[in-house]
Amino acid sequence: MITQALLLAIVMFITKFLDWGWANIQIRPIVIGPLVGLVLGDMTTGIILGATLEAVFMGTFSVGGSVPSDIAAASVFGTGFGIILHQSAAQAVALAVPIGLLSVLLFNIVCLIFNFVVAYEDKKIEAHNDKAFTRARFFAMIFYPLVYAIMTFVVILVGSNSISAFMAALPDSVNRMLTVMAQVLPALGFAILVKSMWDREIFPFFFVGFILAAYLKMDTMSIAVLGGAFAVFYIMNDFKKRKEFDALKAAGSAKPVNGKNDEMEDFLS
């Protein structure tokens, strides 16, 4: 158990370091799941749980300091407990969702500490002390993921037996409700994503996908490949039109649309 706790702590450290410490890359569950499965020796389950959690959190993302749910912590713990305790996808989702919400509390505490670090860095910038500023910056880069790594190690090491006993003690009715919840939450994740990117131009594609899945009974992979082909065709066609517009504009014969030039063209110019 110590080895497993240490490996998951390393995964959490890498995830958080890439997120806030170095590259500002939000690692998604579909990547974290297989990574957790790799270090725990069950790649298949890691891929399945990662894809399941990605569907749940698909429309959830952080913007600046606004963190609705800690997706990385939810993915590491949900997938980790799911593999270690041999839980189903429904039970892994049931663990991941509240863990993601609770981890936001830890994020807020870390940000409170970072306020003092920022104030210190501002003073060193005013004093033109580059070395002190760089040390503070590296401290922040290491401190943030290290806190999460320590939390992961302790929780996995101490809490695995308690979680296992708790999940085993759940009655069948609760397990059935967890199964239903695991089936509903991916739909909620898709709904949040669609709401954030909804546009009249993608309106037909939404219903095409729905018909393919609900009535023609096509599997998800086939729909995804077909959607990707449509996306490539749409992008290439749009690129061709813009290239033709640029040529007309260079020749001085481009005409405005409804009294205004193309919105994207205005932005790029």
URPENOR-V336867 format. One record per residue. N is the residue number from 1. PHI is phi in degrees with one decimal (* if undefined). PSI is psi in whole degrees, -180 to 180 (none if undefined). OMEGA is omega in radians with two decimals (none if undefined). Layout:
# URPENOR-V336867
n-><N;N>
phi-><PHI;PHI>
psi-><PSI;PSI>
omega-><OMEGA;OMEGA>
This chain:
# URPENOR-V336867
n-><1;2;3;4;5;6;7;8;9;10;11;12;13;14;15;16;17;18;19;20;21;22;23;24;25;26;27;28;29;30;31;32;33;34;35;36;37;38;39;40;41;42;43;44;45;46;47;48;49;50;51;52;53;54;55;56;57;58;59;60;61;62;63;64;65;66;67;68;69;70;71;72;73;74;75;76;77;78;79;80;81;82;83;84;85;86;87;88;89;90;91;92;93;94;95;96;97;98;99;100;101;102;103;104;105;106;107;108;109;110;111;112;113;114;115;116;117;118;119;120;121;122;123;124;125;126;127;128;129;130;131;132;133;134;135;136;137;138;139;140;141;142;143;144;145;146;147;148;149;150;151;152;153;154;155;156;157;158;159;160;161;162;163;164;165;166;167;168;169;170;171;172;173;174;175;176;177;178;179;180;181;182;183;184;185;186;187;188;189;190;191;192;193;194;195;196;197;198;199;200;201;202;203;204;205;206;207;208;209;210;211;212;213;214;215;216;217;218;219;220;221;222;223;224;225;226;227;228;229;230;231;232;233;234;235;236;237;238;239;240;241;242;243;244;245;246;247;248;249;250;251;252;253;254;255;256;257;258;259;260;261;262;263;264;265;266;267;268;269>
phi-><*;-63.3;-63.1;-63.9;-63.4;-67.3;-64.5;-68.1;-64.1;-66.6;-60.8;-63.1;-61.1;-61.9;-61.6;-71.7;-66.5;-69.6;-73.6;-110.7;-88.5;-130.8;-102.2;54.6;-104.1;-81.6;-72.7;-89.4;-57.6;-66.4;-96.9;-65.5;-56.1;-61.1;-65.9;-64.7;-61.5;-64.7;-73.4;-95.2;81.0;-139.1;-65.3;-61.8;-64.3;-61.4;-66.1;-63.9;-68.9;-63.8;-67.1;-63.7;-69.9;-63.4;-64.5;-69.1;-99.5;-58.9;-93.7;-105.0;-155.4;-90.5;-125.4;63.4;-90.5;-87.2;-121.5;-66.1;-156.8;-81.7;-66.5;-64.4;-63.9;-61.2;-71.4;-65.3;-71.8;-60.7;-69.4;-62.0;-65.2;-61.3;-79.3;-64.4;-94.7;57.1;-94.2;-77.9;-61.8;-62.8;-71.4;-64.8;-64.3;-61.7;-81.0;-68.3;-61.7;-67.1;-64.2;-61.1;-72.2;-67.7;-67.2;-62.2;-61.6;-65.1;-59.9;-65.1;-66.0;-63.3;-62.9;-62.6;-68.0;-63.4;-59.7;-69.6;-65.7;-63.4;-61.5;-64.8;-63.9;-61.3;-63.9;-69.6;-66.0;-63.1;-86.5;57.9;-98.3;-66.1;-66.9;-65.9;-63.2;-63.9;-63.4;-65.0;-64.2;-66.1;-61.1;-64.6;-63.6;-89.8;-62.7;-59.6;-68.4;-66.1;-59.7;-68.1;-65.7;-64.0;-60.1;-63.4;-60.2;-67.7;-65.1;-66.8;-70.0;-92.5;-93.1;-61.7;-65.5;-66.2;-63.8;-62.3;-65.3;-65.7;-67.1;-70.4;-83.9;-68.4;-69.3;-61.2;-62.9;-68.7;-62.9;-67.0;-65.1;-63.8;-63.6;-63.3;-62.4;-64.3;-80.2;-83.5;-59.9;-58.7;-62.7;-64.5;-60.9;-64.0;-63.4;-64.4;-65.5;-62.6;-62.8;-75.2;-118.9;-63.7;-151.4;-61.3;-71.0;-97.1;-54.4;-64.4;-65.6;-60.7;-75.3;-62.5;-63.1;-63.7;-66.3;-61.4;-81.4;-83.0;-106.6;-90.2;57.3;-76.6;-76.4;-61.7;-63.5;-63.5;-65.3;-63.9;-64.7;-64.3;-63.9;-63.9;-64.9;-61.5;-64.3;-63.0;-61.1;-62.7;-65.8;-64.7;-66.8;-66.8;-63.6;-64.2;-63.7;-69.4;-66.5;-65.3;-65.2;-62.5;-65.3;-66.5;-66.8;-64.9;-83.8;81.0;-116.6;-71.9;-104.6;-68.8;-100.3;56.7;83.3;-133.2;-70.7;-53.1;-61.0;-66.6;-64.0;-60.3;-65.7;-71.3;-81.4>
psi-><-34;-42;-44;-42;-40;-42;-42;-33;-38;-42;-44;-42;-47;-44;-48;-32;-42;-30;-61;-17;-38;-64;-5;43;118;102;126;161;-32;-18;-41;-41;-55;-33;-43;-42;-35;-48;-24;-1;21;77;-38;-49;-37;-42;-43;-48;-36;-42;-39;-46;-31;-40;-36;-44;17;-39;8;128;157;141;106;-127;3;111;97;-33;142;93;-38;-47;-42;-39;-44;-48;-43;-48;-41;-51;-36;-39;-46;-42;2;49;160;171;-38;-42;-34;-41;-41;-31;-39;-42;-53;-32;-40;-38;-41;-33;-21;-32;-42;-38;-43;-37;-43;-41;-34;-40;-38;-26;-39;-36;-42;-43;-40;-43;-39;-41;-42;-32;-43;-33;2;35;86;-36;-43;-39;-43;-40;-41;-39;-46;-34;-45;-39;-35;-37;-46;-55;-27;-39;-45;-36;-43;-43;-42;-45;-46;-45;-44;-41;-42;-36;-8;-46;-39;-43;-41;-45;-39;-46;-34;-27;-8;136;164;-35;-38;-41;-36;-39;-38;-38;-45;-42;-41;-28;-29;-38;-40;-37;-39;-41;-43;-40;-42;-40;-45;-39;-38;-23;14;135;149;-27;-26;1;-48;-36;-32;-47;-29;-45;-39;-43;-41;-39;-43;-37;-39;-5;37;146;164;-41;-42;-42;-39;-44;-42;-42;-38;-39;-42;-40;-43;-44;-44;-45;-45;-39;-41;-39;-39;-43;-41;-34;-41;-38;-40;-39;-42;-36;-41;-31;-6;17;12;132;140;153;119;37;-3;148;164;135;-43;-37;-41;-41;-45;-27;none>
omega-><3.12;3.13;3.14;3.12;3.14;3.14;3.12;3.07;3.10;3.09;3.12;3.14;-3.14;-3.12;-3.11;3.12;3.11;-3.08;-3.04;-3.02;-2.98;-2.95;-3.09;3.10;3.10;-3.13;-3.05;-3.14;-3.11;3.05;-3.10;-3.12;3.10;3.12;3.08;3.10;3.13;-3.09;3.13;3.06;3.10;-3.05;-3.09;3.12;3.11;3.12;-3.12;-3.12;3.10;3.11;3.12;3.14;3.08;3.10;3.14;-3.05;-3.03;-3.12;-3.11;3.09;-3.11;3.06;-3.09;3.13;3.13;-3.09;-3.13;3.10;3.14;-3.03;-3.11;3.14;3.12;-3.10;-3.12;-3.11;-3.14;3.12;-3.13;3.11;3.13;-3.13;-3.08;-3.07;3.12;-3.14;3.11;3.11;3.13;-3.14;3.09;3.08;3.13;3.08;-3.01;-3.04;3.11;3.11;3.10;3.13;-3.14;-3.13;3.07;3.09;3.10;3.10;3.14;3.11;3.12;3.11;3.08;3.08;3.14;3.09;3.10;3.12;3.13;3.10;3.11;3.14;3.12;3.12;-3.12;3.07;3.12;3.14;-3.12;3.12;-3.06;-3.09;3.12;3.09;-3.14;3.10;3.12;3.13;3.12;3.07;3.14;-3.13;-3.10;-3.05;-3.07;3.12;-3.13;3.09;3.14;3.13;3.10;3.11;-3.13;-3.14;-3.10;-3.09;-3.14;-3.09;-3.03;-2.96;-3.06;-3.13;3.13;3.12;3.14;3.13;-3.14;-3.13;3.13;-3.10;-3.13;3.10;-3.10;-3.13;3.12;3.11;3.09;3.10;3.09;3.11;3.11;3.14;3.13;3.10;-3.10;-3.05;3.05;3.08;3.09;3.10;3.09;-3.13;3.12;3.13;-3.13;-3.14;-3.09;-3.08;-3.04;3.13;-3.11;-3.10;3.14;-3.12;-3.13;-3.09;3.13;-3.11;3.05;3.10;3.13;-3.14;3.13;-3.10;-3.00;-3.02;-3.14;3.04;3.08;3.13;-3.03;-3.11;3.13;3.12;3.14;3.12;3.11;3.09;3.08;3.10;3.08;-3.12;3.11;3.12;-3.13;-3.11;-3.13;3.12;3.12;3.12;3.13;3.13;-3.13;3.10;3.09;3.12;3.11;3.12;3.10;3.13;3.12;3.12;3.11;-3.09;3.11;-3.12;3.10;3.11;-3.12;3.09;-3.11;3.06;3.12;-3.05;3.12;3.12;3.08;-3.13;-3.10;-3.14;none>
